[in-house]
Each structure stands twice: as structure tokens, then as C-alpha cells.
Amino acid sequence: MAADNISRSTSWNDKITNHGGKKLEEFIAGIILHFINEDNGRKAFESSRRKSNINLTITNNQMLGEVKKWDIPEEENASDHNLIKFSVRLNKHNREGKHYAEKTCRMKK
């Protein structure tokens, strides 16, 4: 799940935690989901006035180990929200057993 929110928290690598961030942390923990934002030195939102990590990537227990290569790449775009890129390993079954395919996802506002 991807979310663009106004809540800020050090749990998803922002520099502060505000009231909304604390409430969202509690909600996500209460329904057993996980933030997978990683700190790569770039912020998901960058404007001339501020930078923050208000864009979240959230997953459940089953997908937690399948989401890989989460990144905010240094790619230009026309938005003040930077691209978020990650791969999801998909478990596909065939007659011989399991094999895996990886799908790269790119999110932007």
C-alpha cells in the first residue's frame, strides 16, 4: 500500500514525529502492518520550503519479506514528491514447484 499523508514520524525516517504521526504509528501497529520506507538520505517530499518523508510504503506480514530494493532514486520529475521505487517478489506456482518473478514498482504523485 502506498500513502501520501501529512503525518510525520521518525519511524519512517522523518526528522520529527508529530501528533498525526504518532496516531498513524499506533494504528498501523494495531492492525499489524509495517512501514518499509528506508533511509537513503533523500526525502520523499521536497519543496523549496521543506523536505519530509510523508509518502509511505506499507505492507502486511505476508509481503514483508517480498518487498525489496526500496529506494528514492535521484530521478527528475515534475512533482515535489520524489519517485519511490521498489521490487516485489511474486511467488508463482507451476507443475514443477515454485518459481519467483520480481516486479519493479514506481510510485509518484
N, C-alpha and C positions, 0 to 999 in steps of 0.2 A: 504494500500500500504506500502510496506517496501522498504527502500532505504539505500544503502551503499554509502555514499558520502564523499567528502573531506571538505565539508563546516562545519564550527563550529559556534555555536551560543548559547548564554545564554538562548534563547527561548526554546531550547531542552536540557537544563541543562548541557551545557558545561561550562567551566570556562571562555572562551573568545568568542568574535564574530569576525570572520574575514570577509574579503570582500565578499567571496563566501557565507558565512552565511547570511550576510545582503541581498544579492541578492536573495537567496533562500527564506528567510523570506518574502520579498516583493512579489515574485512570488506566493508563497503558499497563502498569504493573498489576492492577486489579483484574484485568481480563487476560493476563499472561501473554502479552505481546512484547516485542523487543525493538529497540532503536538500532539500526545498523549503520548510522552515519559514522564515518571515520574522520579523524583529524588529519588532513593532508596539508594544512597550512592555508588553504583557501576557504572562503566563506561562500555559502550557497546564495546569499543575497549581498550585493554590493552596489551601493548608490553613491552619489557624491557626498551625501550626509552621513551614511553609516554602513557598517558591514555587520552581518549576523548570520547565524545558521537557523533560519526559520522554516526551511524546507526539510522535511523529514522523510526518511525511508523506514518503514515499519514492517515487521514480519511476525509470523507466528512460530511456535516451536518446530513444527514440521519443516518449514522452509528456512529456518535459521542457518543451518549448515549448508544450504544450497545456494545462498546468495554470496557471490564472490566479487572481488575486484571493484568494490565500491570506490568511487572517485569523483572529484570535482575537477574535470580537466581544464587546462588553460586554453579553451577554445572560445573564440569570439562569437557573440550572438547579439541580437538586437534588444535583449531584455536586461533588466537589472537583476534578474535571477539567473545565476550561472547554471550551466548544464550539470546534471548529475548522471553519472554513468555507472552501471553495474551489470554483472552477469548472473544469470540464474541457471543452475544446473537442473535440467529436466530429466527425470527418471522415466525412461520408456521401456516397455516390456516387449519382447519378441519371443519367438518359439525357442530360441537358444538361451534365453535368460534376459538379464538386464543389460542395457547399454545406456550411455549418457550422452546427452546433447547439451550444449551450452548456448544460451540465447543472451545477447547483449542488449540491454535496455538503455535508452537515453531519454531523460525527462527534462523538459524545460517548460516554463510557464507560458 
